[in-house]
Structure formats: structure tokens, C-alpha cells
Amino acid sequence: MTEPEIKQIIFRSLKKIAPDTEPEKLNPDDDIRHTLEIDSFDALRFIVDLDEQLGVETPEQDYGKIATLRNLVNYIMTKKK
Amino acid sequence: MLEFKMPSLGADMEAGTLCEWLVKPGDKVKRGDIIATVDTQKGLIDIEVFDEGTIGELVIKPDEKVPVGTIMALIVPDKEPTVKKEEKAPVKKAEKKEEEKPTGEIPVTVILQGIKASPLAKRMATEKGIDLTTLKGSGEGGAITKADVENAIIEKMAPKEEKKVAAAESIRMAVAAAMSKSNREIPHYYLETKVDMSKALAWLSEANKQRSVKQRLLPVVLLLKAVAKALTEVPDLNGYWENGLHKKPDINIGFVISLRAGGVMIPAIHNIDKKTIDELMVSLNDIIPRARAMKLRSSELSESTITVTSLGENNAETVYGLIYPPQVAIVGFGSITEQPWAETGMLDVRPVLTATLSADHRATDGATGSRFLMAMKDYLQKPAEL
């Protein structure tokens, strides 16, 4: 899976959970939750959705590794290898 | 003959517009059945019936906007009504109509009035926040059809927020009305305590390792559960003030959900004391997205017996809530932060939660409130028992 494909899935998932945000405008190093104002509950829904779309299970202790778009994409790419 | 009245879905609701009857005369209904949808400031609400019987007559028609307490339908009871009166409190209360005029206009409803549209089209429009006045109907006599709304929804997907403004504004007015009433009428007292969350969070982290991503628990379920357990010990905080304190047998916690566009929805999560932690998480997973989409049931808007507001991660440390009338208490949880913690003469760093209680001084005194907070704090030290 390529980086743009992963990004597309991430954006679609964020859009589903927070329809009135514009995830495409995220900068690679923006904190996703902070920038899009996503609360704990929606953050969990996002992780559940990514798991369903990509089959990447994120343990709780890894939440810190997926805070920004760049890190999240890298995390998924590593896991998908 | 039982009278089914326009329910009050909160202290701020004055009137509702019937969108659609989901039953017809002769239909059998039982407690909890959804018999109508009503358009309110808080979105399109499924209205549940509290009695068992057969629908006798539908008194009001779709599109009619009527004040809270107006008879909507007559129901022929199966048997003599039993002592279920207490449970009808939200409906009964509606009869003595408040004199105030806090909400002013109800934008969503007003917009819908006088517009020709099929009930389905209206429902879809309300769900998706489509303003029907902006649509051109393609149906008979210019009526707006399902297809028209669908087109509008597609158009709306191309991001433009304006159409959400009407709904957001009406929620704003609803919050304004309820909170003004609260601040005007309820003499609040406030208490605060700090809770060491290390045991609770450690337990949660272990518990989540055993669960799939989908079943994972959030810290808030422990907080809600601890509130419910503490209320069983201090029941005076669980109820309404209506010319005296009316304690409620069920513990239905209204959980504050903030809407991205501004404003809050406070759906009731029923009988939390009787739910397991996992059942509670399932309830939250069901109710939070529906609250955000403004798709709640009447019982979820009218049956809260106390409110909990929790700020979640990375937010302010302390929140003092305003009581949602006619309730008598609101519990506030700030973000959990690492703080220095002194215990048995030693200093340590712990994850600390600031919990507050705002309570109605007409109903209880500080000693009662304090007992509640201490009980809750104790429960949070024994997470496995929650």
C-alpha cells in the first residue's frame, strides 16, 4: 500500500467521524486530534475505523506514536510491511 | 382513556412540531414503543409512549406545532392504569407551563413550517441539517421530495457549513434558556476533590489489553460507574427539585456531549448502576454518535436524573457545571494530569483527576455533597469492583 493510498483512507475515516473538518488540510506534523478538535471518544472511533479499513491493530501504548499525520502514515506502513 | 401529551424534552423546550405518526388508530402499543417523530430544537426526536394500550385517536396532525403538554393522542388502556405515575414525571411537569419566554424563535421548526415536503424528505433534511427553505421542490405542487433532499445532501457534502448554522443556533438558544433558568433559580453550592487515578488507569490499561480495539474502554466509563455507585449511597443527589426534592429510583446519568458546531446535547444513559462496564461502553458507543447527529429518543432527552460533564484528555483541569433543571446536581470531571501527590509523608507524581460537584442547596447541603464525592473517590480506588 502506498503513502497516498494510506492518506486517502485516513482522510476518509476522519471525515466520517468528524464530517465538518477538513483533514486534507492537515500538515504532516500537525497533531491530528488537536488540529481537528477530536475528543477521546471520536479518537477511539477513528482507531477502530482504521483497524477495520486496514487491519492494523493499534495497542493503547502506541497511541503516542500516531499523533501526527506523518507518524500515523509511517506507523501504518511499518505495520503493513 | 389515557392522554398522550407532547413531552417536555428538557427545561428549555416550549413546543414541538409533529413530523409523523408511526402508529394509526387501532394499533397496539406498549411502553417504550416509538409512536411519533417530533421536531424540536434538539433535532428530530423519536417519541416513546409510556403506557400500554390501543391507539384511540390521533388528535394532532403532522406539521402541527403545539406547546408542551398538549394532548397529541388518546390511548385506550389494556387494563386500569397502575401506579406508574412517577415515571411519567417529565410529561406531567409539562402541564404547568412556565411563564417565561426564553427560547424565542425555534429556527429549525419555523423553517419547516409552511413548506410543502414529504415527511420522509423532512426527516432526511433535519437529520442531515438541510434547510428546506433553500430547496426547490420537484414534486407535486412544488413539494420537496426525497430526491430533492438527496441532491441537497450531495451538494452539502462539498463542504459548506452554512446549512448547519440553523441547527447550531437553535441548540445555542436551547442551552441559553436552560442555563439562564438554572442560574436564576438554583442556589448552587460547589465542592471539589482531587482523585489519584493511578489504580484506575492501570486497571483500565490491563483491561484494554484483553479487549479488541472495538471493545476498548475509555476512562469515562469508570467515572460514570463510580458516580452511579456513589449515588446509590447518597441518593439525595439523584432526582428533581419541584417544590421539594423528589428522589428518583433509577440512576439515569445525563452525559454532556459537546457538538463540534457549538452547543451541547445531554442524552440520558439509563440505569448505569445496573450496567457492567462493558455494557456501559456499548451504550456510549451507541448514544454519542446519535447525539452528535441529533438523533435521540424522547426518553433519552427527558429522563436524566443527574448530569455528568467530562472534559476528556488534554483539556482544562477543573470544570464547575451549572445544574440542568429540574435536576439537583451536576458532576464535573477535568482532564487527568500528572501532578505532585503527597501520601504517607512521601511525595510522588500521579495521574490526578479533579472532580467537582455543583449541587442545589435547596435540595441538599454541603455535607451530603461531600459524602457523595468521597464515596465516588473510594470507588475509583477499587476499579475492579466497579
HADDOCK unambig.tbl for C-alpha pairs under 7 A between the chains (distance, minus, plus):
assign (segid A and resid 39 and name CA) (segid B and resid 312 and name CA) 6.87 0.50 0.50
assign (segid A and resid 40 and name CA) (segid B and resid 312 and name CA) 6.17 0.50 0.50
assign (segid A and resid 40 and name CA) (segid B and resid 313 and name CA) 6.46 0.50 0.50
assign (segid A and resid 48 and name CA) (segid B and resid 213 and name CA) 5.78 0.50 0.50
assign (segid A and resid 48 and name CA) (segid B and resid 214 and name CA) 5.69 0.50 0.50
assign (segid A and resid 57 and name CA) (segid B and resid 213 and name CA) 6.94 0.50 0.50
